[in-house]
């Protein structure tokens, strides 16, 4: 049985360990020690050398006691967004909150706490389960860096469950978009802004015109576009001759993603040509999307698990990327499950204690249901 006091205390312990993305050195040591103390085989892989983060991914294994059951995988990530240093958690009206100067880090330490509690209950209550693999990544918030660098030889499960989205437990994400980056270096021509501005070409004006003429925000129900960075600087008395713009596009439809990415690229190129400048535009895929059928085995297990813990399940599409995108692309069907946090990536983030407990119960129910599914 899930111990509410224990899981709350462990979550609050975890969020007080600073682990902003790229700086996971402290928390990886704590998590490895916890997993080994629980009797799991656990190690840190060598991906830090690739990602240039302080830590690699944790890969852990729990031997099953049910013959013939499918091996399953649970995933969470150890890194957080900023500001995530010096988090001071407290409890207010049934929620765990920060003091308002930082995030809370429910994303995704609620997922980690759920998994640790489930492991303890499996052992304490001698529950039946198949082989279980745990992959806790570094660098998820840095563009899924840890999962991307993970050697596929470590992915041994038949299917996986990523405990890494907000909302009430019972939410099941079976579809997520692919994401492209669009980076434009815009070149104009410098000139004295007071003496001869007409001889210059403002890269800032080219960028402004391009952005005004491209798709932005919610393009349609499954496609988005966003400008994230604009960098251009010159003295006030000089026409700016270089600007860099970094943008992204996402869609669950590959055709739409290609179309919106092309529209953004064309907007930069056309604006530069019209104003006498030049635009160098590069596009790169961050990660592929995924889409799993509602009757896929991994989805069916999650639906049965939700019913088992008394929760209605809700099948939905996600708007963001997760480690699940990478695992699906590597041939391990993986869904993303809610673990109760709200307003993630903000100082208003909070986590319902009831939902945290339910998240651990959901993990246990998935383990139970998966053990009934033969290879």
PyMOL commands that set and color helices and strands:
alter all, ss='L'
color gray80, all
select helices_A, chain A and resi 4-15+25-37+48-51+106-124+140-142+145-149+152-154+197-199+203-212+254-274+297-308+323-329+353-371
alter helices_A, ss='H'
color red, helices_A
select strands_A, chain A and resi 41-44+58-62+72-77+90-92+95-97+132-137+159-165+171-176+178-187+217-220+223-232+242-251+278-287+290-291+314-318+333-338+341-342+350-352
alter strands_A, ss='S'
color yellow, strands_A
deselect
rebuild
show_as cartoon
